[in-house]
């Protein structure tokens, strides 16, 4: 195949050369026939003739003219990016001419923002920060007091963490009401599923049912199934708890997709428990347990950068606790506690929740703290090995 293509290319070049030679000879009044096997004459371009390189550049310029406006702008942007790479001008962007860049200082930006707020908005911000601080310090009464001041100033404030404080104060109806209101506010404003609020609201209802005597709890669960068949999946046994609805009065959760894997599975787990769907409960527990990984009992687990394992252990423990299964919940919470890089100083509340749960439940004991003492045991073994080697 390659030999045929090469032969055709030679024939094409030969024909062009023959035509060029014929033109030259005819201009001098003579005609010279070329043999098919003779070598073609040497072609020399004059100064006025167009070279192949010039021809290619002209064709490329015509291609640029044929480009769309978007393609030309993309090429210009690539050119500007290359120019910015070679220039040592900090903050050079495509901003308007005459504009200047300000130093990146989050604290200064926050203070500037607060100065522009009204007195009520500043008080809402201060009380919210104070409530979060008290919650991370496990001072639930003071946290609840701060959050109540926020709701008194702004009833529709999005402070779902206030429900956590109420939950661990065993005020399940008030906690579920806060979670329901904030979930509806979040979903109507941001258009995404409020999975955390829905999980905690279901946990409040499960905890309320499990706190009753066993026979009474079964009756309440059966009553809940009847209400769900009549009123929908958002029905609840807790008095005063509103339905999670958007501004149009509809529950939009069915049309929303939760992209966070652990929260999606945990949401299915708590919802299946209220629907008495045992197969989904078992499947969701197995999924979360698979994310947690294998526990070999050797010191601390590996770092959990994405917090998948931490979240899985915590929601498993929260689900067991809501069902009244204390031993299983305690084991899960201890594993979640070991995965917390920090407790009171982290921005993410998930780092505080395992320690908060174990503190309010008074689960800190000395008989099962195997993981806590592993580091000390390893240090003693290491020191003993060094002493033996030195002797």
C-alpha positions in Angstrom: 0.0 0.0 0.0 2.8 2.4 0.9 4.7 1.6 -2.3 1.6 2.4 -4.4 1.1 5.8 -2.6 4.7 6.6 -3.1 4.6 5.7 -6.8 1.5 7.9 -7.3 3.2 10.8 -5.5 6.2 10.5 -7.8 4.0 10.5 -10.9 2.2 13.6 -9.7 5.5 15.5 -9.2 6.7 14.3 -12.6 3.6 15.6 -14.3 3.9 19.0 -12.6 7.5 19.2 -13.6 6.7 18.3 -17.2 4.0 21.0 -17.4 6.5 23.5 -16.0 9.1 22.5 -18.6 6.6 22.7 -21.4 5.7 26.2 -20.4 9.3 27.3 -20.3 10.1 25.8 -23.7 7.0 27.2 -25.4 8.0 30.7 -24.2 11.2 30.4 -26.2 9.4 29.1 -29.3 10.5 25.5 -29.0 8.8 22.4 -27.9 10.7 19.6 -26.2 9.1 16.3 -25.6 10.1 14.6 -22.4 10.6 10.9 -22.2 8.5 9.2 -19.6 11.6 7.8 -18.0 13.7 11.0 -18.1 14.3 13.0 -14.9 12.2 16.1 -14.5 14.0 19.4 -14.8 15.0 21.3 -11.7 12.3 23.8 -10.7 13.6 27.2 -9.5 11.3 29.8 -8.0 11.8 33.4 -8.9 11.8 36.2 -6.4 8.3 37.2 -7.5 6.8 33.7 -7.1 5.1 32.6 -3.9 7.1 30.2 -1.8 5.4 27.3 -0.1 5.9 28.8 3.3 4.3 32.1 2.3 1.4 30.1 0.8 0.9 28.2 4.0 0.9 31.4 6.1 -1.6 33.0 3.8 -3.9 29.9 4.1 -3.6 29.9 7.9 -4.6 33.6 8.0 -7.6 32.7 5.9 -8.4 30.0 8.4 -8.3 32.5 11.2 -10.8 34.6 9.3 -13.1 31.6 9.0 -13.1 30.9 12.7 -16.1 31.7 14.8 -16.2 34.5 17.3 -16.0 32.0 20.2 -12.9 30.3 18.7 -11.1 33.6 18.1 -11.9 34.7 21.6 -10.6 31.4 22.9 -7.3 31.8 21.0 -7.0 35.3 22.3 -7.6 34.1 25.9 -4.9 31.5 25.5 -2.5 34.1 24.2 -3.3 36.4 27.2 -2.7 33.5 29.6 0.7 32.8 28.1 1.6 36.5 28.4 0.5 36.5 32.1 2.8 33.5 32.8 5.9 35.4 31.7 5.0 38.6 33.5 5.7 39.1 37.2 2.7 41.3 38.0 0.8 39.9 41.0 -3.0 39.9 40.5 -3.0 40.7 36.8 -6.5 39.7 35.6 -8.9 40.5 32.9 -10.6 43.1 35.1 -11.7 46.6 33.9 -9.0 49.1 33.2 -8.3 51.3 36.2 -9.4 48.8 38.8 -7.1 47.6 41.5 -6.8 44.4 43.5 -7.2 44.3 47.2 -5.2 42.2 49.6 -6.8 38.9 50.5 -7.6 39.2 54.2 -10.6 37.2 55.3 -10.7 38.8 58.8 -10.6 42.3 57.4 -13.3 41.4 54.9 -15.5 40.0 57.7 -15.1 43.1 59.8 -15.9 45.3 56.8 -19.1 43.2 56.2 -20.1 43.4 59.8 -19.8 47.2 59.8 -22.2 47.4 57.0 -24.9 45.4 58.8 -27.7 46.9 60.9 -27.7 46.5 64.7 -30.2 43.6 64.5 -28.1 41.7 61.9 -25.0 42.2 63.9 -26.7 40.8 67.0 -27.9 37.8 65.0 -24.4 37.1 63.9 -22.9 37.5 67.4 -25.6 35.2 69.0 -25.1 32.6 66.3 -21.4 32.6 66.8 -21.8 32.4 70.5 -24.3 29.5 70.2 -21.9 27.5 68.0 -19.1 28.2 70.4 -21.1 27.0 73.4 -22.3 23.9 71.5 -18.7 22.9 70.7 -17.9 23.4 74.4 -20.8 21.0 75.3 -22.5 23.8 77.2 -26.0 23.0 75.9 -28.0 25.4 78.1 -26.0 28.4 77.0 -26.0 27.3 73.4 -29.8 26.9 73.5 -30.2 30.4 75.1 -28.1 32.0 72.3 -30.0 30.2 69.5 -33.3 31.2 71.1 -32.2 34.9 70.9 -31.4 34.4 67.2 -34.9 33.0 66.5 -36.5 35.8 68.5 -34.8 38.3 66.2 -35.2 36.3 63.0 -37.8 33.5 63.2 -36.7 32.0 59.8 -33.0 32.0 60.6 -31.1 29.1 59.1 -29.5 27.7 62.3 -30.2 24.0 62.2 -27.5 23.4 64.8 -29.9 24.7 67.4 -31.8 21.4 66.9 -28.7 19.4 67.9 -28.6 21.2 71.3 -32.3 20.5 71.8 -31.9 16.9 70.8 -29.2 16.2 73.4 -31.4 18.0 76.0 -34.0 15.3 75.3 -36.4 18.0 73.9 -37.3 16.0 70.8 -40.4 17.9 69.7 -38.6 21.3 69.8 -35.6 19.8 68.0 -37.7 18.2 65.3 -39.5 21.4 64.8 -36.2 23.3 64.2 -34.9 20.7 61.8 -38.2 20.7 59.8 -38.3 24.5 59.5 -34.6 24.8 58.5 -34.9 22.0 56.0 -37.8 23.6 54.2 -35.9 26.9 54.3 -32.7 25.4 52.8 -34.4 23.4 50.1 -36.6 26.3 48.9 -33.7 28.8 48.9 -30.8 26.6 47.6 -32.6 24.0 45.6 -30.7 21.1 47.2 -31.7 18.3 49.6 -31.3 19.2 53.3 -30.2 15.7 54.2 -28.6 16.5 57.6 -31.8 18.2 58.8 -34.0 15.3 57.6 -31.7 12.8 59.3 -31.9 14.5 62.6 -35.6 15.1 62.4 -36.1 11.3 61.8 -33.7 10.7 64.7 -35.9 12.8 67.0 -38.9 10.8 66.1 -37.2 7.4 66.5 -35.7 8.5 69.8 -39.2 9.6 70.9 -40.7 6.2 70.0 -37.9 4.2 71.5 -38.2 6.1 74.8 -41.7 4.7 75.2 -42.3 1.2 76.6 -41.8 -1.5 74.0 -45.5 -2.2 73.5 -46.3 1.5 73.3 -43.5 2.0 70.8 -44.9 -0.6 68.5 -48.3 1.0 68.7 -46.8 4.4 67.9 -44.9 3.0 64.9 -48.0 1.4 63.6 -49.9 4.7 64.0 -47.1 6.5 62.1 -47.5 4.1 59.2 -51.2 4.9 59.0 -50.5 8.6 59.1 -47.9 8.3 56.3 -50.4 6.4 54.1 -52.9 9.2 54.5 -50.7 12.4 54.8 -47.6 11.3 52.9 -44.0 10.5 53.9 -43.7 13.8 55.8 -46.2 12.8 58.5 -45.0 12.8 62.1 -46.1 11.7 65.6 -44.5 14.7 67.3 -47.0 17.5 68.0 -46.2 20.9 66.7 -43.6 19.7 64.2 -44.3 21.3 60.8 -44.0 19.4 57.5 -40.9 20.0 55.5 -42.3 22.1 52.6 -41.0 24.8 50.3 -42.5 28.2 49.7 -45.2 26.6 47.5 -46.2 24.2 50.3 -44.8 21.1 48.5 -42.2 18.7 49.7 -39.5 18.9 47.0 -37.2 16.1 48.4 -38.5 13.5 45.9 -37.1 15.6 43.0 -33.7 16.3 44.6 -30.7 14.0 44.3 -28.2 13.8 47.2 -24.7 13.6 45.7 -23.0 13.0 49.1 -22.8 9.2 49.4 -22.7 8.8 53.2 -25.5 11.2 53.8 -27.7 9.6 51.1 -27.2 6.2 52.7 -27.8 7.5 56.2 -31.0 9.3 55.0 -32.3 6.0 53.6 -31.4 4.2 56.8 -33.4 6.6 59.1 -36.3 6.8 56.7 -36.5 3.1 56.3 -36.7 2.7 60.1 -39.7 5.0 60.3 -41.3 3.2 57.4 -40.7 -0.2 59.1 -38.7 -1.3 56.0 -36.4 -3.9 57.6 -34.7 -5.0 54.4 -33.6 -1.4 53.5 -32.4 -0.9 57.1 -30.2 -4.0 56.9 -28.9 -2.9 53.4 -28.1 0.7 54.5 -26.3 -0.5 57.6 -24.2 -2.9 55.5 -23.3 0.0 53.1 -22.2 2.3 55.9 -20.3 -0.5 57.6 -18.5 -1.2 54.3 -17.4 2.4 54.1 -16.1 2.2 57.7 -13.7 -0.4 56.7 -12.1 -3.3 58.6 -11.4 -2.9 62.3 -8.4 -5.0 63.2 -8.0 -3.6 66.8 -4.5 -2.3 66.1 -4.1 1.2 67.5 -5.8 4.1 65.7 -7.4 3.9 62.3 -5.8 5.6 59.3 -6.5 9.3 58.6 -9.9 9.9 57.1 -9.4 13.0 54.9 -12.8 13.0 53.2 -14.5 12.1 56.6 -16.5 9.3 55.0 -15.5 6.8 57.7 -16.1 9.4 60.5 -19.6 10.2 59.2 -20.5 6.6 58.6 -19.5 5.6 62.2 -21.3 8.5 63.7 -24.6 8.0 61.8 -24.5 4.3 62.5 -24.1 5.1 66.2 -26.8 7.8 66.1 -29.2 5.3 64.5 -28.5 2.6 67.1 -28.9 5.2 69.8 -32.3 6.4 68.3 -33.5 2.8 68.4 -32.3 2.3 72.0 -29.5 -0.1 71.2 -26.9 1.3 73.6 -24.0 -1.1 73.3 -23.9 -1.0 69.5 -24.2 2.8 69.5 -21.4 3.1 72.0 -19.0 1.0 69.9 -19.7 3.1 66.8 -19.3 6.4 68.6 -16.0 5.3 70.0 -14.7 4.5 66.5 -16.0 7.8 65.3 -14.2 9.6 68.1 -10.9 8.0 67.2 -11.3 9.4 63.6 -11.9 13.0 64.8 -8.7 15.1 64.1 -10.0 17.8 66.5 -13.1 18.2 68.6 -13.8 21.8 69.6 -11.6 23.7 67.2 -12.9 22.4 63.9 -15.2 24.3 61.6 -17.1 21.2 60.6 -19.6 20.2 63.3 -19.1 16.5 62.5 -15.8 16.6 64.4 -17.6 17.7 67.6 -20.6 15.4 67.4 -19.1 12.1 68.5 -17.6 13.6 71.7 -20.8 15.5 72.4 -22.8 12.4 72.0 -20.6 10.4 74.4 -20.4 13.2 76.9 -24.2 13.7 77.1 -24.7 9.9 77.3 -21.9 9.6 79.9 -20.2 6.8 77.9 -16.7 7.5 78.9 -15.6 4.4 80.8 -12.3 2.7 81.5 -13.1 -0.9 80.6 -13.4 -0.6 76.8 -10.8 2.1 76.1 -8.5 -0.3 74.3 -7.8 2.1 71.4 -7.1 5.0 73.7 -4.3 3.1 75.5 -2.6 1.6 72.5 -0.2 4.5 72.0 1.0 4.3 75.6 1.4 0.6 75.4 3.4 0.9 72.2 5.6 3.5 73.8 6.4 1.3 76.7 7.2 -1.6 74.4 9.5 0.6 72.3 11.3 1.9 75.4 11.7 -1.7 76.7 13.2 -2.8 73.3 15.6 0.1 73.4 16.7 -0.7 76.9 17.3 -4.4 76.0 19.3 -3.4 72.9 21.4 -1.0 75.0 22.2 -3.7 77.6 
